Amino acid sequence: MLNLDFNAHLDRIRRFTDEELSTGEVDMVELGGGPPPLVDHQAKTDLFGITLPREWGGLG
């Protein structure tokens, strides 16, 4: 059985994907990467990844 915290994290990922990624896709294509507001939201929702460029606050 999955841990409730893990399920909550999966719910955050689903909401982020549905609400933020799908609507920001055009911006990401035009800018060649994730726009800073999207990155900020990612960090605030504990979805910040290590694959983000250093100039956006990631680990590169």
Residue pairs with C-beta under 8 A, 6 or more apart in sequence:
9 46
12 45
12 46
12 47
13 47
16 41
16 42
16 45
16 47
20 38
20 41
20 42
21 38
24 34
24 35
24 38
27 35
27 38
28 34
28 35
28 38
33 53
33 56
34 42
34 52
34 56
36 56
39 48
39 52
39 56
39 57
39 58
42 48
42 49
42 52
43 57
48 57
48 58
49 58
50 58
50 59
51 58
51 59
52 58
52 59
52 60
53 60
54 60
